[in-house]
Amino acid sequence: MNPATALATVLVDELVRCGLTDVVLAPGSRSAPLALALHAESRVRLHVRIDERSASFLALGLAKRSERPVALICSSGTAVANFHPAVIEAGESGVPLLVLTADRPPELRGTGANQTIDQIKLFGTAARWFAEVGVPEDRPGQVAYWRSLACRAYQRAMGPSDPGPVHLNLAFREPLIPDGDTSWCEPLDGGANGPWVRVRVAPPPAALHLPPTRRGVLVVGDGAPNVRRYVAAAGMAGWPVLSEPNGGGRYGDHAISTYHYLLGTPEFADTHRPDVVVTLGRPGLSRPLLSWLKRAEEHIVVAPDLSRWPDPTRSATQVAQAVEIPVAAGDDSWLHAWRQADLAVRSVMDAVLDVSGTSEPRLARDLADSLPNGALLFCGSSMPIRDLDQAMRPRRGIRLMAGRGASGIDGVVSAAMGAALAHNGPSYALIGDLSFLHDQNGLILGPREPRPDLCFVVVNNDGGGIFSLLPQAAVRDPFERVFGTPHGVDLAYVAAATGTPYRLLEDVSDLPKALRGEGPRVVEVRTDREENAIVHARLREAAQDAVHAFLASR
């Protein structure tokens, strides 16, 4: 057996023993040993994509939804560089990726050899760990090295307290395909009943016990740990819960869904300062919320890994791996005030949205309302997730995700595809037109590839809608070309190019019917950027009036 085949066979086998179930492959010549080993491995589900960037975000979505490491494989050269955006997102959002990049052997590096670049630590600090595996050799000791390395890589990607991408760079000398000889200098077999190395996870750390108080607030952002436990504890303590949609805590009687507008009204923000704020995950969608956190007297950030804690406002007073929120005695006037203000704002917001036609925030609200229990909703990281944050009502029964680690618009179609493939139930994606066009290659599926049940709801405002809500909109002369960036693309033709079923939604009341179907499909919703800015302004004005009326009535 040639060394390249031996290494690939052993590495794949050991990763499967560790628990690997999904692998994404971008085809290439130098990675042939890994591709052939995977094709022969019946214990994994193989996904093949022709575009490395699409492949990498597909793996990201698979790993994000499954919360398990997914292997990602490519050939050498610029193929590896196309993985970088997804590796950055995985690093920032703590998604376990196993990035296996094929490389030329050392004697071909720095010589101008074809498809050869410097791949050593190419992803920099975005990777949790890097290993240059080395050229495989037919000598004793290699099997123990390869199998123990695979166990280390899998476990480091998994975490448990700090999951993220791991990069293994594998140099292969030719021949790259099996030669028909199965002999090797030592047994290639792995452990009899599992992985080569069994890793034991330490028990959870002792929690920080907070003093009992009724005047607390729980804030839940992207990537929050143990959400249900903390939401239940906050409920017992009488705390309001301010959860971003992708935080997973916007449900139940304590969920305050209009916090963006409540805290955007200075009079409410000033008179509703808590004794303590506990933050889970990475909040970052609402500027009023972030400004309010800056003024918190006691702000406790929960971070399972104490070497990496989210604190974008630099307002944390304590950081703990876990927190115990005790039941507190006393009246419920604090929670009652938050809930009454929330109901007042929700009422006027819904009234504005109900007469806004097919507006973007109304689409977000109605989409979240209409999805069946057990559904997954994957959101674009620019306006779609913000519209959901500001308009979505509390509800149970759906899983909502977004790529908010680095918050880029790249790879959204592919990431949604990956998440849908890992989800046991119907899946939907709410994305903008620029995100859709940026990753239209994500719609390309070979005839033998697994196909998810995924409906893309694409908001087409012919450009970058978020900029119409930012100060850049005031610069009228250059705005449309350098910020608005109209494209004029007919999305029906984009869908047709890949044979993806397409439908244009002209009236938001037809949304439930438009969502029906199976497999990958596209529903386009056309909106106007200027009209959307007007709707947002009306929402803000109506909400502020409602808050002022609420405060005056107390």
NORCORSUL-V232736 format. One record per pair of residues at least 4 apart in sequence whose C-alpha atoms are under 8 Angstrom apart, sorted by sequence separation. I is the first residue (numbers start at 1). J is the second residue. If there is no record, write none. Layout:
i:I j:J
i:I j:J
This chain:
i:1 j:5
i:2 j:6
i:3 j:7
i:4 j:8
i:5 j:9
i:6 j:10
i:7 j:11
i:8 j:12
i:9 j:13
i:10 j:14
i:11 j:15
i:12 j:16
i:13 j:17
i:14 j:18
i:15 j:19
i:16 j:20
i:27 j:31
i:28 j:32
i:31 j:35
i:32 j:36
i:33 j:37
i:34 j:38
i:35 j:39
i:36 j:40
i:37 j:41
i:50 j:54
i:51 j:55
i:52 j:56
i:53 j:57
i:54 j:58
i:55 j:59
i:56 j:60
i:57 j:61
i:58 j:62
i:59 j:63
i:60 j:64
i:61 j:65
i:62 j:66
i:63 j:67
i:64 j:68
i:75 j:79
i:76 j:80
i:77 j:81
i:78 j:82
i:79 j:83
i:80 j:84
i:83 j:87
i:84 j:88
i:85 j:89
i:86 j:90
i:87 j:91
i:88 j:92
i:89 j:93
i:90 j:94
i:91 j:95
i:104 j:108
i:105 j:109
i:108 j:112
i:109 j:113
i:112 j:116
i:118 j:122
i:123 j:127
i:138 j:142
i:141 j:145
i:142 j:146
i:143 j:147
i:144 j:148
i:145 j:149
i:146 j:150
i:147 j:151
i:148 j:152
i:149 j:153
i:150 j:154
i:151 j:155
i:152 j:156
i:153 j:157
i:154 j:158
i:155 j:159
i:156 j:160
i:158 j:162
i:159 j:163
i:172 j:176
i:175 j:179
i:184 j:188
i:190 j:194
i:191 j:195
i:220 j:224
i:226 j:230
i:227 j:231
i:228 j:232
i:229 j:233
i:230 j:234
i:231 j:235
i:232 j:236
i:233 j:237
i:234 j:238
i:235 j:239
i:243 j:247
i:244 j:248
i:245 j:249
i:251 j:255
i:258 j:262
i:259 j:263
i:260 j:264
i:261 j:265
i:265 j:269
i:266 j:270
i:267 j:271
i:268 j:272
i:269 j:273
i:286 j:290
i:287 j:291
i:288 j:292
i:289 j:293
i:290 j:294
i:291 j:295
i:292 j:296
i:305 j:309
i:311 j:315
i:332 j:336
i:333 j:337
i:334 j:338
i:335 j:339
i:336 j:340
i:337 j:341
i:338 j:342
i:339 j:343
i:340 j:344
i:341 j:345
i:342 j:346
i:343 j:347
i:344 j:348
i:345 j:349
i:346 j:350
i:347 j:351
i:348 j:352
i:349 j:353
i:350 j:354
i:351 j:355
i:352 j:356
i:353 j:357
i:358 j:362
i:359 j:363
i:360 j:364
i:361 j:365
i:362 j:366
i:363 j:367
i:364 j:368
i:365 j:369
i:366 j:370
i:367 j:371
i:371 j:375
i:380 j:384
i:381 j:385
i:382 j:386
i:383 j:387
i:384 j:388
i:385 j:389
i:386 j:390
i:387 j:391
i:388 j:392
i:403 j:407
i:404 j:408
i:411 j:415
i:412 j:416
i:413 j:417
i:414 j:418
i:415 j:419
i:416 j:420
i:417 j:421
i:418 j:422
i:419 j:423
i:420 j:424
i:423 j:427
i:431 j:435
i:432 j:436
i:433 j:437
i:434 j:438
i:435 j:439
i:436 j:440
i:440 j:444
i:445 j:449
i:461 j:465
i:464 j:468
i:465 j:469
i:466 j:470
i:467 j:471
i:468 j:472
i:469 j:473
i:471 j:475
i:475 j:479
i:476 j:480
i:478 j:482
i:479 j:483
i:480 j:484
i:481 j:485
i:490 j:494
i:491 j:495
i:492 j:496
i:493 j:497
i:494 j:498
i:495 j:499
i:496 j:500
i:506 j:510
i:507 j:511
i:510 j:514
i:511 j:515
i:512 j:516
i:517 j:521
i:527 j:531
i:528 j:532
i:529 j:533
i:530 j:534
i:531 j:535
i:532 j:536
i:533 j:537
i:534 j:538
i:535 j:539
i:536 j:540
i:537 j:541
i:538 j:542
i:539 j:543
i:540 j:544
i:541 j:545
i:542 j:546
i:543 j:547
i:544 j:548
i:545 j:549
i:546 j:550
i:547 j:551
i:548 j:552
i:549 j:553
i:550 j:554
i:1 j:6
i:15 j:20
i:16 j:21
i:27 j:32
i:49 j:54
i:50 j:55
i:63 j:68
i:74 j:79
i:75 j:80
i:90 j:95
i:104 j:109
i:108 j:113
i:137 j:142
i:155 j:160
i:158 j:163
i:159 j:164
i:190 j:195
i:191 j:196
i:234 j:239
i:235 j:240
i:243 j:248
i:244 j:249
i:245 j:250
i:250 j:255
i:259 j:264
i:263 j:268
i:264 j:269
i:303 j:308
i:311 j:316
i:357 j:362
i:358 j:363
i:379 j:384
i:380 j:385
i:381 j:386
i:387 j:392
i:403 j:408
i:431 j:436
i:467 j:472
i:468 j:473
i:474 j:479
i:478 j:483
i:479 j:484
i:480 j:485
i:481 j:486
i:495 j:500
i:496 j:501
i:505 j:510
i:527 j:532
i:38 j:44
i:49 j:55
i:63 j:69
i:74 j:80
i:90 j:96
i:110 j:116
i:136 j:142
i:157 j:163
i:158 j:164
i:190 j:196
i:234 j:240
i:243 j:249
i:244 j:250
i:249 j:255
i:250 j:256
i:262 j:268
i:263 j:269
i:284 j:290
i:293 j:299
i:303 j:309
i:353 j:359
i:356 j:362
i:379 j:385
i:420 j:426
i:445 j:451
i:467 j:473
i:473 j:479
i:480 j:486
i:495 j:501
i:496 j:502
i:505 j:511
i:39 j:46
i:48 j:55
i:63 j:70
i:90 j:97
i:109 j:116
i:110 j:117
i:156 j:163
i:157 j:164
i:220 j:227
i:234 j:241
i:242 j:249
i:243 j:250
i:250 j:257
i:262 j:269
i:283 j:290
i:302 j:309
i:303 j:310
i:420 j:427
i:472 j:479
i:495 j:502
i:27 j:35
i:38 j:46
i:62 j:70
i:108 j:116
i:109 j:117
i:156 j:164
i:157 j:165
i:241 j:249
i:242 j:250
i:301 j:309
i:353 j:361
i:354 j:362
i:420 j:428
i:515 j:523
i:109 j:118
i:121 j:130
i:157 j:166
i:241 j:250
i:301 j:310
i:353 j:362
i:403 j:412
i:505 j:514
i:514 j:523
i:25 j:35
i:60 j:70
i:87 j:97
i:156 j:166
i:231 j:241
i:301 j:311
i:309 j:319
i:492 j:502
i:59 j:70
i:472 j:483
i:492 j:503
i:503 j:514
i:59 j:71
i:104 j:116
i:120 j:132
i:243 j:255
i:59 j:72
i:103 j:116
i:153 j:166
i:218 j:231
i:241 j:254
i:242 j:255
i:243 j:256
i:306 j:319
i:416 j:429
i:240 j:254
i:241 j:255
i:242 j:256
i:243 j:257
i:306 j:320
i:153 j:168
i:239 j:254
i:240 j:255
i:241 j:256
i:242 j:257
i:301 j:316
i:306 j:321
i:56 j:72
i:103 j:119
i:218 j:234
i:238 j:254
i:240 j:256
i:277 j:293
i:299 j:315
i:300 j:316
i:303 j:319
i:304 j:320
i:305 j:321
i:467 j:483
i:468 j:484
i:55 j:72
i:217 j:234
i:242 j:259
i:299 j:316
i:300 j:317
i:301 j:318
i:302 j:319
i:303 j:320
i:304 j:321
i:385 j:402
i:467 j:484
i:231 j:249
i:298 j:316
i:299 j:317
i:300 j:318
i:301 j:319
i:302 j:320
i:303 j:321
i:304 j:322
i:505 j:523
i:235 j:254
i:277 j:296
i:294 j:313
i:296 j:315
i:298 j:317
i:299 j:318
i:300 j:319
i:301 j:320
i:302 j:321
i:303 j:322
i:412 j:431
i:464 j:483
i:465 j:484
i:501 j:520
i:502 j:521
i:503 j:522
i:504 j:523
i:505 j:524
i:506 j:525
i:227 j:247
i:276 j:296
i:279 j:299
i:293 j:313
i:294 j:314
i:295 j:315
i:298 j:318
i:300 j:320
i:302 j:322
i:364 j:384
i:368 j:388
i:464 j:484
i:500 j:520
i:501 j:521
i:502 j:522
i:503 j:523
i:504 j:524
i:505 j:525
i:506 j:526
i:23 j:44
i:25 j:46
i:27 j:48
i:80 j:101
i:218 j:239
i:220 j:241
i:227 j:248
i:228 j:249
i:275 j:296
i:276 j:297
i:277 j:298
i:278 j:299
i:279 j:300
i:280 j:301
i:281 j:302
i:294 j:315
i:302 j:323
i:377 j:398
i:379 j:400
i:381 j:402
i:463 j:484
i:464 j:485
i:500 j:521
i:501 j:522
i:502 j:523
i:503 j:524
i:504 j:525
i:505 j:526
i:12 j:34
i:21 j:43
i:22 j:44
i:23 j:45
i:24 j:46
i:25 j:47
i:26 j:48
i:27 j:49
i:52 j:74
i:216 j:238
i:217 j:239
i:218 j:240
i:219 j:241
i:220 j:242
i:221 j:243
i:222 j:244
i:227 j:249
i:274 j:296
i:275 j:297
i:276 j:298
i:277 j:299
i:278 j:300
i:279 j:301
i:280 j:302
i:281 j:303
i:291 j:313
i:293 j:315
i:365 j:387
i:375 j:397
i:376 j:398
i:377 j:399
i:378 j:400
i:379 j:401
i:380 j:402
i:381 j:403
i:413 j:435
i:436 j:458
i:463 j:485
i:464 j:486
i:500 j:522
i:502 j:524
i:21 j:44
i:22 j:45
i:23 j:46
i:24 j:47
i:25 j:48
i:26 j:49
i:27 j:50
i:214 j:237
i:215 j:238
i:216 j:239
i:217 j:240
i:218 j:241
i:219 j:242
i:220 j:243
i:221 j:244
i:223 j:246
i:224 j:247
i:269 j:292
i:273 j:296
i:274 j:297
i:275 j:298
i:276 j:299
i:277 j:300
i:278 j:301
i:279 j:302
i:280 j:303
i:290 j:313
i:364 j:387
i:365 j:388
i:369 j:392
i:373 j:396
i:374 j:397
i:375 j:398
i:376 j:399
i:377 j:400
i:378 j:401
i:379 j:402
i:380 j:403
i:381 j:404
i:412 j:435
i:413 j:436
i:462 j:485
i:463 j:486
i:9 j:33
i:20 j:44
i:21 j:45
i:22 j:46
i:23 j:47
i:24 j:48
i:25 j:49
i:26 j:50
i:129 j:153
i:213 j:237
i:214 j:238
i:215 j:239
i:216 j:240
i:217 j:241
i:218 j:242
i:219 j:243
i:220 j:244
i:222 j:246
i:223 j:247
i:224 j:248
i:264 j:288
i:276 j:300
i:278 j:302
i:360 j:384
i:364 j:388
i:368 j:392
i:369 j:393
i:373 j:397
i:374 j:398
i:375 j:399
i:376 j:400
i:377 j:401
i:378 j:402
i:379 j:403
i:411 j:435
i:412 j:436
i:462 j:486
i:463 j:487
i:8 j:33
i:9 j:34
i:12 j:37
i:22 j:47
i:24 j:49
i:26 j:51
i:72 j:97
i:76 j:101
i:212 j:237
i:214 j:239
i:217 j:242
i:218 j:243
i:221 j:246
i:222 j:247
i:263 j:288
i:264 j:289
i:368 j:393
i:372 j:397
i:373 j:398
i:374 j:399
i:376 j:401
i:382 j:407
i:409 j:434
i:410 j:435
i:414 j:439
i:417 j:442
i:427 j:452
i:429 j:454
i:431 j:456
i:433 j:458
i:462 j:487
i:8 j:34
i:12 j:38
i:26 j:52
i:60 j:86
i:69 j:95
i:70 j:96
i:71 j:97
i:72 j:98
i:73 j:99
i:74 j:100
i:75 j:101
i:76 j:102
i:77 j:103
i:221 j:247
i:260 j:286
i:263 j:289
i:361 j:387
i:365 j:391
i:366 j:392
i:369 j:395
i:372 j:398
i:381 j:407
i:382 j:408
i:409 j:435
i:413 j:439
i:427 j:453
i:428 j:454
i:429 j:455
i:430 j:456
i:431 j:457
i:432 j:458
i:433 j:459
i:462 j:488
i:16 j:43
i:52 j:79
i:56 j:83
i:69 j:96
i:70 j:97
i:71 j:98
i:72 j:99
i:73 j:100
i:74 j:101
i:75 j:102
i:76 j:103
i:129 j:156
i:220 j:247
i:260 j:287
i:261 j:288
i:360 j:387
i:361 j:388
i:364 j:391
i:365 j:392
i:371 j:398
i:381 j:408
i:382 j:409
i:411 j:438
i:412 j:439
i:413 j:440
i:426 j:453
i:427 j:454
i:428 j:455
i:429 j:456
i:430 j:457
i:431 j:458
i:432 j:459
i:433 j:460
i:462 j:489
i:495 j:522
i:5 j:33
i:9 j:37
i:16 j:44
i:52 j:80
i:67 j:95
i:68 j:96
i:69 j:97
i:70 j:98
i:71 j:99
i:72 j:100
i:73 j:101
i:74 j:102
i:75 j:103
i:76 j:104
i:128 j:156
i:220 j:248
i:260 j:288
i:282 j:310
i:364 j:392
i:365 j:393
i:381 j:409
i:410 j:438
i:411 j:439
i:414 j:442
i:425 j:453
i:426 j:454
i:427 j:455
i:428 j:456
i:429 j:457
i:430 j:458
i:431 j:459
i:432 j:460
i:433 j:461
i:4 j:33
i:5 j:34
i:8 j:37
i:26 j:55
i:53 j:82
i:57 j:86
i:67 j:96
i:69 j:98
i:71 j:100
i:73 j:102
i:128 j:157
i:220 j:249
i:260 j:289
i:263 j:292
i:281 j:310
i:282 j:311
i:361 j:390
i:362 j:391
i:380 j:409
i:409 j:438
i:410 j:439
i:413 j:442
i:414 j:443
i:421 j:450
i:428 j:457
i:429 j:458
i:430 j:459
i:432 j:461
i:433 j:462
i:434 j:463
i:25 j:55
i:52 j:82
i:53 j:83
i:56 j:86
i:60 j:90
i:105 j:135
i:259 j:289
i:361 j:391
i:413 j:443
i:421 j:451
i:433 j:463
i:434 j:464
i:24 j:55
i:52 j:83
i:56 j:87
i:64 j:95
i:411 j:442
i:421 j:452
i:5 j:37
i:24 j:56
i:53 j:85
i:63 j:95
i:64 j:96
i:380 j:412
i:420 j:452
i:421 j:453
i:53 j:86
i:63 j:96
i:420 j:453
i:491 j:524
i:24 j:58
i:63 j:97
i:92 j:126
i:247 j:281
i:420 j:454
i:24 j:59
i:60 j:95
i:88 j:123
i:91 j:126
i:128 j:163
i:133 j:168
i:134 j:169
i:135 j:170
i:136 j:171
i:417 j:452
i:23 j:59
i:87 j:123
i:90 j:126
i:91 j:127
i:128 j:164
i:129 j:165
i:130 j:166
i:131 j:167
i:132 j:168
i:133 j:169
i:134 j:170
i:135 j:171
i:136 j:172
i:60 j:97
i:78 j:115
i:91 j:128
i:127 j:164
i:128 j:165
i:129 j:166
i:130 j:167
i:131 j:168
i:132 j:169
i:133 j:170
i:134 j:171
i:135 j:172
i:417 j:454
i:59 j:97
i:77 j:115
i:88 j:126
i:127 j:165
i:128 j:166
i:129 j:167
i:130 j:168
i:131 j:169
i:132 j:170
i:133 j:171
i:135 j:173
i:378 j:416
i:34 j:73
i:76 j:115
i:77 j:116
i:78 j:117
i:80 j:119
i:84 j:123
i:87 j:126
i:88 j:127
i:126 j:165
i:127 j:166
i:130 j:169
i:244 j:283
i:22 j:62
i:76 j:116
i:77 j:117
i:87 j:127
i:127 j:167
i:76 j:117
i:81 j:122
i:160 j:201
i:244 j:285
i:378 j:419
i:31 j:73
i:77 j:119
i:349 j:391
i:31 j:74
i:143 j:186
i:147 j:190
i:31 j:75
i:143 j:187
i:151 j:195
i:155 j:199
i:376 j:420
i:30 j:75
i:31 j:76
i:140 j:185
i:143 j:188
i:151 j:196
i:24 j:70
i:28 j:74
i:29 j:75
i:30 j:76
i:121 j:167
i:138 j:184
i:139 j:185
i:140 j:186
i:151 j:197
i:384 j:430
i:23 j:70
i:24 j:71
i:25 j:72
i:26 j:73
i:27 j:74
i:28 j:75
i:138 j:185
i:139 j:186
i:151 j:198
i:376 j:423
i:384 j:431
i:20 j:68
i:22 j:70
i:23 j:71
i:24 j:72
i:25 j:73
i:26 j:74
i:27 j:75
i:28 j:76
i:148 j:196
i:384 j:432
i:20 j:69
i:21 j:70
i:22 j:71
i:23 j:72
i:24 j:73
i:25 j:74
i:26 j:75
i:120 j:169
i:147 j:196
i:148 j:197
i:376 j:425
i:378 j:427
i:380 j:429
i:383 j:432
i:20 j:70
i:23 j:73
i:119 j:169
i:374 j:424
i:375 j:425
i:376 j:426
i:377 j:427
i:378 j:428
i:379 j:429
i:380 j:430
i:20 j:71
i:374 j:425
i:375 j:426
i:376 j:427
i:377 j:428
i:378 j:429
i:379 j:430
i:380 j:431
i:374 j:426
i:375 j:427
i:376 j:428
i:377 j:429
i:378 j:430
i:379 j:431
i:380 j:432
i:443 j:495
i:227 j:280
i:375 j:428
i:377 j:430
i:440 j:494
i:444 j:498
i:98 j:153
i:225 j:280
i:380 j:435
i:443 j:498
i:98 j:154
i:224 j:280
i:225 j:281
i:217 j:274
i:223 j:280
i:224 j:281
i:443 j:500
i:216 j:274
i:219 j:277
i:221 j:279
i:223 j:281
i:224 j:282
i:98 j:157
i:215 j:274
i:216 j:275
i:217 j:276
i:218 j:277
i:219 j:278
i:220 j:279
i:221 j:280
i:222 j:281
i:223 j:282
i:97 j:157
i:215 j:275
i:216 j:276
i:217 j:277
i:218 j:278
i:219 j:279
i:220 j:280
i:221 j:281
i:222 j:282
i:455 j:515
i:96 j:157
i:215 j:276
i:216 j:277
i:217 j:278
i:218 j:279
i:219 j:280
i:220 j:281
i:221 j:282
i:222 j:283
i:468 j:529
i:95 j:157
i:96 j:158
i:213 j:275
i:216 j:278
i:218 j:280
i:220 j:282
i:221 j:283
i:455 j:517
i:468 j:530
i:96 j:159
i:220 j:283
i:221 j:284
i:455 j:518
i:219 j:283
i:454 j:518
i:455 j:519
i:456 j:520
i:458 j:522
i:460 j:524
i:465 j:529
i:469 j:533
i:106 j:171
i:453 j:518
i:454 j:519
i:455 j:520
i:456 j:521
i:457 j:522
i:458 j:523
i:459 j:524
i:460 j:525
i:461 j:526
i:468 j:533
i:99 j:165
i:101 j:167
i:103 j:169
i:105 j:171
i:364 j:430
i:453 j:519
i:454 j:520
i:455 j:521
i:456 j:522
i:457 j:523
i:458 j:524
i:459 j:525
i:460 j:526
i:461 j:527
i:462 j:528
i:96 j:163
i:97 j:164
i:98 j:165
i:99 j:166
i:100 j:167
i:101 j:168
i:102 j:169
i:103 j:170
i:104 j:171
i:105 j:172
i:452 j:519
i:453 j:520
i:454 j:521
i:455 j:522
i:456 j:523
i:457 j:524
i:458 j:525
i:459 j:526
i:460 j:527
i:461 j:528
i:94 j:162
i:95 j:163
i:96 j:164
i:97 j:165
i:98 j:166
i:99 j:167
i:100 j:168
i:101 j:169
i:102 j:170
i:103 j:171
i:104 j:172
i:105 j:173
i:451 j:519
i:452 j:520
i:455 j:523
i:457 j:525
i:459 j:527
i:461 j:529
i:94 j:163
i:95 j:164
i:96 j:165
i:97 j:166
i:98 j:167
i:99 j:168
i:100 j:169
i:101 j:170
i:102 j:171
i:103 j:172
i:104 j:173
i:451 j:520
i:31 j:101
i:94 j:164
i:95 j:165
i:96 j:166
i:98 j:168
i:100 j:170
i:102 j:172
i:31 j:102
i:93 j:164
i:94 j:165
i:30 j:102
i:31 j:103
i:30 j:103
i:91 j:164
i:30 j:104
i:90 j:164
i:91 j:165
i:90 j:165
i:87 j:165
i:225 j:304
i:262 j:341
i:262 j:342
i:254 j:335
i:256 j:338
i:383 j:465
i:256 j:339
i:259 j:342
i:262 j:345
i:383 j:466
i:258 j:342
i:261 j:345
i:382 j:466
i:69 j:154
i:254 j:339
i:257 j:342
i:256 j:342
i:258 j:345
i:69 j:157
i:237 j:325
i:258 j:346
i:69 j:158
i:237 j:326
i:238 j:327
i:257 j:346
i:68 j:158
i:236 j:326
i:237 j:327
i:238 j:328
i:234 j:325
i:236 j:327
i:237 j:328
i:233 j:325
i:236 j:328
i:233 j:326
i:233 j:327
i:238 j:332
i:230 j:325
i:239 j:334
i:240 j:335
i:238 j:334
i:239 j:335
i:238 j:335
i:240 j:338
i:240 j:339
i:360 j:459
i:285 j:385
i:286 j:386
i:285 j:386
i:285 j:389
i:208 j:320
i:207 j:320
i:208 j:321
i:210 j:323
i:212 j:325
i:207 j:321
i:208 j:322
i:209 j:323
i:210 j:324
i:212 j:326
i:214 j:328
i:207 j:322
i:208 j:323
i:209 j:324
i:210 j:325
i:211 j:326
i:212 j:327
i:213 j:328
i:214 j:329
i:205 j:321
i:206 j:322
i:207 j:323
i:208 j:324
i:209 j:325
i:210 j:326
i:212 j:328
i:213 j:329
i:214 j:330
i:205 j:322
i:207 j:324
i:209 j:326
i:212 j:329
i:214 j:331
i:214 j:332
i:215 j:334
i:214 j:334
i:215 j:335
i:7 j:136
i:94 j:223
i:260 j:389
i:261 j:390
i:93 j:223
i:260 j:390
i:4 j:136
i:257 j:389
i:258 j:390
i:3 j:136
i:10 j:143
i:14 j:147
i:18 j:151
i:257 j:390
i:258 j:391
i:3 j:137
i:257 j:391
i:3 j:138
i:11 j:146
i:15 j:150
i:257 j:392
i:2 j:138
i:7 j:143
i:10 j:146
i:11 j:147
i:14 j:150
i:15 j:151
i:18 j:154
i:257 j:393
i:10 j:147
i:14 j:151
i:257 j:394
i:256 j:394
i:7 j:146
i:11 j:150
i:15 j:154
i:255 j:394
i:245 j:385
i:36 j:177
i:30 j:172
i:162 j:304
i:252 j:394
i:370 j:512
i:33 j:176
i:161 j:304
i:162 j:305
i:245 j:388
i:251 j:394
i:252 j:395
i:32 j:176
i:33 j:177
i:161 j:305
i:245 j:389
i:250 j:394
i:251 j:395
i:252 j:396
i:367 j:511
i:32 j:177
i:33 j:178
i:244 j:389
i:250 j:395
i:251 j:396
i:363 j:508
i:30 j:176
i:250 j:396
i:245 j:392
i:358 j:506
i:358 j:507
i:357 j:507
i:358 j:508
i:248 j:399
i:357 j:508
i:248 j:400
i:246 j:399
i:247 j:400
i:246 j:400
i:245 j:400
i:246 j:401
i:246 j:402
i:360 j:527
i:4 j:172
i:359 j:527
i:4 j:173
i:358 j:527
i:4 j:174
i:4 j:175
i:5 j:176
i:4 j:176
i:5 j:177
i:360 j:532
i:2 j:175
i:4 j:177
i:5 j:178
i:359 j:532
i:2 j:178
i:14 j:190
i:18 j:194
i:359 j:535
i:1 j:178
i:2 j:179
i:13 j:190
i:17 j:194
i:18 j:195
i:1 j:179
i:10 j:188
i:17 j:195
i:1 j:180
i:2 j:181
i:10 j:189
i:356 j:535
i:1 j:181
i:10 j:190
i:15 j:195
i:1 j:182
i:14 j:195
i:1 j:183
i:6 j:188
i:14 j:196
i:222 j:404
i:353 j:535
i:1 j:184
i:352 j:535
i:352 j:538
i:353 j:539
i:352 j:539
i:349 j:539
i:352 j:542
i:349 j:542
i:348 j:542
i:349 j:543
i:348 j:543
i:345 j:542
i:345 j:543
i:348 j:546
i:345 j:546
i:344 j:546
i:345 j:547
i:344 j:547
i:341 j:547
i:344 j:550
i:341 j:550
i:261 j:540
i:265 j:544
i:268 j:547
i:262 j:543
i:267 j:548
i:261 j:543
i:262 j:544
i:265 j:547
i:261 j:544
i:268 j:551
i:262 j:547
i:93 j:403
i:93 j:404
i:93 j:405
i:92 j:405
i:93 j:406
i:89 j:403
i:91 j:405
i:92 j:406
i:89 j:404
i:90 j:405
i:89 j:405
i:89 j:406
i:88 j:406
i:89 j:407
i:85 j:410
i:86 j:411
i:58 j:411
i:61 j:414
i:62 j:415
i:66 j:419
i:57 j:411
i:61 j:415
i:65 j:419
i:57 j:412
i:60 j:415
i:61 j:416
i:63 j:418
i:64 j:419
i:65 j:420
i:58 j:414
i:59 j:415
i:61 j:417
i:62 j:418
i:63 j:419
i:66 j:422
i:54 j:411
i:57 j:414
i:58 j:415
i:61 j:418
i:62 j:419
i:65 j:422
i:66 j:423
i:53 j:411
i:57 j:415
i:58 j:416
i:60 j:418
i:61 j:419
i:62 j:420
i:65 j:423
i:55 j:414
i:58 j:417
i:59 j:418
i:60 j:419
i:61 j:420
i:62 j:421
i:63 j:422
i:54 j:414
i:58 j:418
i:62 j:422
i:57 j:418
i:58 j:419
i:54 j:439
i:54 j:441
i:54 j:442
i:51 j:441
i:49 j:444
i:49 j:445
i:49 j:446
i:48 j:446
i:48 j:449
i:47 j:449
i:47 j:450
